[in-house]
Structures are given as structure tokens and as C-alpha cells.
């Protein structure tokens, strides 16, 4: 395999890659610590390294994953239900654009991105292009493997790096994205997983100079990995990465890990006390000899064996003492109090952490839900312009999705579902109270109907109007026919009831008049 090491001194691409790599490596300890809480595997309480593995396994049982619930409370309420484009500016949105978003796996990418950003404080979306399929590719990127150099004045991404490992090829890849171009560096994989440590230029080479195949391989053979290159025409100023940033660039619970540690510590103390005192301790009180009459040390543990079939005979004056179990209620109460404090500082509803808690008043529950709503609205407002950039980038690539109007970031924005989920009774009541507004407005505000539901309601309303008009026309025709039949019958009855009136002869001659012979 012929490979040329990167030249950090003379190659601007290698110099940029080295700089971004260092930035990415510097934040690995912080992100790895957050990920431990995210996975429900926070650091164990400080203990002696001489502790046996059995006790370490015992410590693991004391860990509770309250951190995940804190971020999930927000993630579950950030749901896009439509997109506004220059073609459709109303509440209905552009249904064609939203169908495209769904076909590109946008909802799942969005959900994963929100999860990463809410936990780590940063997240990234890369809008790439699949040359073989001719359509954009959306991916949510982990901040442990992706980093962007943002302009401090405008926040615009100037350069970006993405790392990943291909286990089938046995190679590590580093994508360097600069305006209008993507450069790919590659190295042989080593170790069980991709680690971000000190950058070593000697291990890496540019993909266009990398030859993983034998020299006698066919020239048109596809080795299966991307070698980078320029972006399509018209995208010379584009870095296809969008940087999402949470409030203050920290995760939802990152500032409260000490409180989570305290909760886990108190749970551990409860487990220790309950386990150590599962069997009561017993002692003998009285004057007992240490040796028997032959001078041998008396083994009282053997004499008073603690098994169900043992019968003890105590000497006169000797009493048996038995320990009492410690009341665990104060420890349980302290853990609950700490959980309540965690709910307060993160503005997470208590019912999510303590589902069976009945001590909270209805007014307090509503007030705490308001805190969660405000937190969700804040995160939604921060993410909205970033998702507008993602939607605009989709339509800048060539192919069937290319659309200059939709590629205007100032005219594209997502439509979000309401962060407050109301019951059917509440929605019905709200719908009834909006009786003075148009039907679709009542459905959107009162029933929390999304663009799909509004489009269905509009179609059903149109069908209902057509059906009503058809039925009305049929009823009018039937009514007219009935009226005509009634008039004809009345005329016949009047003719039959006229006095002295005779029917005309069948031969056509005039009927004789009254008084003539």
C-alpha cells in the first residue's frame, strides 16, 4: 500500500485538519463524562482501589438514570409537523416539501440531533449528496466525532471535520469540509474503537493519494469509499454542515451532575445498610469463660451456630442480645428530596421522576409544567433558524430536489407541533370556544391539528359541500316532481267533481247541451 503522510507544515489542508482535530480532542474528556450520565453509567463513588470486584458490582446497583429523563422531557416535545416555503406560506405549509423531508429520513435525523444537542450541548447535521442515487443525504453527527470552526461574528461555519471508522474496510476516515470542497484523509484502523487523542500526521494520507488495492487491480474498480472533491456547481461558498448549540453550549443536566452523584450516593448507602443488616447481629451478655476446664479456648461461634435447627442452652446469668434493624425511612426521604431538587433546577415535571408522587398540588403541577413549556420554547427558538438552513441546503444540490426558491434560507422555516399536549376534552372545549373563527383556524388552534390533518379536514369539508349540494339538488328535484304530481291529481279531481259536466263522445261529436233533446 503506497501512502504519503500529511505535511502539516506546507499543506494548508493538513494544517486546518490538525487544528480542528486538536479542538475536537480537547473536549473529549468533558463529552465522555456527560455520556456516562446519559447512558446511566455515571462514575462510581470514590473508593479504595483494593476493593473486591464483588463490591464494585454491588455499587453498580445504586446508579439511577435521572439525567436521561431531564433531556427526554424536552426532546419528546420538539416535533416538526410541516415546513413553510415560498410556495406555501400559510399554516398548512408546503406539503410537497414536507413529503421530501420525510423521504430523506428527516424526522429521525431531527430526533437524533435533538437528543445529541440536549445532552452534550452541541450537535451537527451534515447535508451531503449521494452521487449514486442523485439525492441529498441527511446525517446527525455526534459532537465527539464532529467539530466546526464558526465565525465568532456571524456564527457561520467556516470549516468542519468529521471522523468515522469503516470496520469492513479496516480504515479510519477524516472528512475536512471547507467552502465548496470536501477533502478526505484516511489511515489504517487500530484498536477496538476510534479514539480521538493527539493528532499524528504520519498515520494519515489524503484519500486521493491512498491505494488500498494491489497495483494490478483494474483501473475502473470501485474500492468502496469516498475520496472527496468539489461540491456541485453553485455551491462554492457552502460548508454543508449546520451547527446546533444548546443554551450556553451545555447539556440539560451538565451543571447538576453533583446533585445526581448525591442521589446515587444516598441510594448506595441505603443498599449497604439494608444488605449488611439483612441478618440481625447477636451477642451474649454475661461472665463467660474464655477456656474450658482442660485449658482449651472455647469456640462460641461453633457452640451457638446460627441455623434454624440449633438449640441454645445459656448458662445462668447470661443474656442474649440481638440488634435491631435501622429505619431506612429517613434515607428514602432524603433521596426523594434530592430528586425533587433536581426536578426544580432542571424544570422537569415531578411526575416524570416520581410517577407515584401524590404530594404535589394541582397548582404546583401546572406551574412546573409552565417551566418545562418555557424551556421547550427556548430550545425550539434556538433550533428553528438552524433547521431552516438544513431545509435550504437540501434544495441547493442538483437533481430532482433542486429548487432555487426553496433554497432561500430566509423564506424557509419549520412548523412545530404545540409543546403542550392537551387531552381530547380540553381540545374539544377549546374548539367550541373558538366558534367565531373559520373552521380551519378552530381546528389548528383548538384541536392542535397539523398540516396533514388540516389538509384532510379541507378535503373532507369540500367533499361534504359537494355531497350536500348533490343531496340538496336531488331533494329539490324530488320535491318539484311531488308538487307537479299533486297539481295534476288536483286538476283531475276538480274535473271529475264539476256539476253537469259530461265526457265527450268517442265519435268526436259534440255532447248535447243541458235542456236540449
Residue pairs with C-beta under 8 A, 6 or more apart in sequence:
1 210
1 211
1 212
2 209
2 211
3 205
3 209
3 210
3 211
4 205
4 206
4 209
5 201
5 202
5 203
5 204
5 205
6 14
6 17
6 18
6 185
6 201
6 202
6 204
6 205
6 206
7 14
7 201
8 14
8 15
8 18
8 201
9 15
13 176
13 178
13 183
13 206
14 201
16 159
16 176
16 178
17 161
17 174
17 176
17 183
17 185
17 199
17 204
18 199
18 201
19 149
20 147
20 149
20 159
20 160
20 161
20 176
21 161
21 174
21 196
21 199
22 199
23 147
23 149
24 144
24 145
24 146
24 147
24 161
24 163
24 196
25 196
25 197
25 198
25 199
27 143
28 144
28 196
31 120
31 143
31 144
32 144
33 43
33 257
34 119
34 120
34 251
34 254
35 119
35 120
35 144
36 42
36 43
37 65
37 67
37 253
37 257
37 260
38 67
38 68
38 71
38 119
39 65
40 63
40 64
40 65
40 67
40 68
41 63
42 63
42 67
42 257
42 260
42 261
42 264
43 261
44 56
44 59
44 60
44 63
45 59
45 261
45 264
45 265
45 268
47 55
47 56
47 59
58 271
58 275
59 268
61 271
62 264
62 265
62 267
62 268
62 271
63 264
63 267
64 263
64 264
64 267
66 253
66 260
66 263
66 339
66 342
66 353
67 253
67 257
67 260
69 348
69 352
69 353
70 252
70 253
70 342
70 346
70 348
71 115
71 118
71 119
71 251
71 252
71 253
73 348
73 349
73 352
73 372
74 114
74 118
74 252
74 372
74 375
74 376
74 379
75 111
75 114
75 115
75 118
77 372
77 376
77 417
77 419
77 421
78 110
78 114
78 376
78 379
78 380
78 383
78 416
78 419
79 416
79 417
80 101
80 106
80 107
80 110
80 387
80 414
80 415
80 416
80 417
81 98
81 415
81 416
81 417
81 450
81 451
81 452
82 92
82 93
82 94
82 95
82 98
82 414
82 415
82 450
82 451
82 452
83 93
83 94
83 97
83 98
83 101
83 391
83 412
83 413
83 414
83 415
84 93
84 94
84 411
84 412
84 413
84 414
84 415
85 93
85 94
85 97
85 405
85 406
85 411
85 412
86 405
86 406
86 408
86 411
86 412
87 94
87 96
87 97
87 405
87 406
88 94
88 95
88 97
91 415
91 440
91 444
91 451
91 454
92 451
92 454
92 455
92 458
93 415
93 451
94 406
95 451
95 452
95 455
97 391
97 406
98 451
100 394
100 401
101 107
101 391
101 394
104 135
104 136
104 137
104 138
104 394
105 138
106 138
109 125
109 138
109 139
109 140
110 140
110 387
112 140
113 123
113 124
113 125
113 140
113 244
114 123
114 379
114 383
116 122
116 123
116 140
116 141
116 142
116 143
117 123
117 244
117 245
117 246
117 383
118 246
118 251
118 252
118 379
119 251
119 252
120 142
120 143
120 144
120 246
120 251
121 143
121 245
121 246
121 248
121 249
121 250
121 251
121 254
122 143
122 243
122 244
122 245
122 246
122 249
123 140
123 141
123 143
123 243
123 244
124 140
124 141
124 143
124 146
124 148
124 160
124 162
124 241
124 242
124 243
124 244
125 138
125 139
125 140
125 141
125 241
125 242
125 244
125 386
125 390
126 137
126 138
126 139
126 141
126 146
126 160
126 162
126 177
126 240
126 241
127 136
127 137
127 138
127 240
127 241
127 242
127 390
127 393
127 394
127 397
128 136
128 137
128 138
128 139
128 240
129 135
129 136
129 137
129 231
129 232
129 397
130 136
130 137
134 398
134 399
134 400
135 397
135 399
135 400
135 401
136 393
136 394
136 397
136 401
138 390
138 394
141 162
141 241
144 196
145 162
145 163
145 164
145 194
145 196
146 160
146 161
146 162
146 163
146 241
147 160
147 161
148 157
148 158
148 159
148 160
148 161
148 239
148 241
148 243
149 157
149 158
149 159
149 160
150 156
150 157
150 158
150 243
151 157
151 158
155 243
157 239
157 241
157 242
157 243
158 178
158 179
158 239
159 176
159 177
159 178
159 239
160 176
160 177
160 239
160 241
161 174
161 175
161 176
161 177
162 174
162 175
162 177
162 241
163 172
163 173
163 174
163 175
163 194
163 196
164 172
164 173
164 194
165 171
165 172
165 173
165 189
165 193
165 194
166 172
166 173
166 225
167 189
169 212
169 224
169 225
170 188
170 189
171 186
171 187
171 188
171 189
171 212
171 225
172 186
172 187
172 188
172 189
172 194
173 184
173 185
173 186
173 207
173 225
173 226
174 184
174 185
174 186
174 204
175 182
175 183
175 184
175 226
175 228
176 182
176 183
176 184
176 185
177 183
177 239
177 240
177 241
178 239
179 236
179 237
179 238
179 239
180 230
180 231
180 235
180 236
180 237
180 238
181 228
181 229
181 230
181 231
182 226
182 228
182 229
182 230
182 231
182 240
183 206
183 207
183 228
184 206
184 207
184 208
184 225
184 226
184 227
184 228
185 204
185 205
185 206
185 207
186 204
186 205
186 206
186 207
186 210
186 225
187 203
187 204
187 205
188 203
207 225
207 226
207 227
207 228
208 227
208 228
210 227
212 223
213 221
213 223
231 238
231 240
232 397
232 398
233 398
234 396
235 396
235 397
238 393
238 396
240 393
242 386
242 389
242 390
242 393
243 386
244 382
244 383
244 386
245 382
246 252
246 379
246 382
247 378
247 379
247 382
252 346
253 260
253 342
253 346
256 342
256 345
256 346
259 338
259 341
259 342
259 345
260 342
262 338
263 335
263 338
263 339
263 342
266 331
266 334
266 335
266 338
267 335
269 331
270 328
270 331
270 332
270 335
273 326
273 328
273 331
274 328
277 323
277 325
277 326
279 306
280 322
280 323
280 324
280 325
281 322
281 323
282 304
282 306
282 320
282 321
282 322
282 323
283 320
283 321
283 322
284 300
284 304
284 314
284 318
284 319
284 320
284 321
285 318
285 319
285 320
285 321
286 314
286 315
286 317
286 318
286 319
287 317
287 318
288 298
288 300
288 315
288 318
289 298
290 297
290 298
291 297
291 298
292 298
303 312
304 310
304 312
312 320
314 320
336 354
339 353
339 354
340 350
340 354
342 348
342 353
343 349
343 350
343 352
343 353
343 368
347 368
347 371
347 372
347 374
347 375
348 372
349 365
349 368
349 369
349 372
350 357
350 360
350 365
350 368
351 357
351 360
351 365
360 368
369 420
373 419
373 420
376 419
377 419
380 416
380 419
384 413
384 414
384 416
387 413
387 414
388 409
388 412
388 413
388 414
389 409
391 406
391 409
391 412
391 413
391 414
392 406
392 407
392 408
392 409
392 412
393 407
394 401
394 406
395 401
395 402
395 403
395 404
395 406
395 407
396 402
396 407
405 411
406 412
415 450
415 451
417 448
417 450
418 448
421 448
422 430
422 448
427 446
427 447
427 448
428 446
428 447
430 445
430 446
430 447
431 442
431 443
431 446
431 447
432 446
433 446
434 441
434 442
434 445
434 446
435 442
437 445
439 457
439 461
440 454
440 457
440 458
443 449
443 453
443 454
443 457
444 454
447 453
449 457
495 501
500 514
502 511
503 511
504 510
504 511
505 511
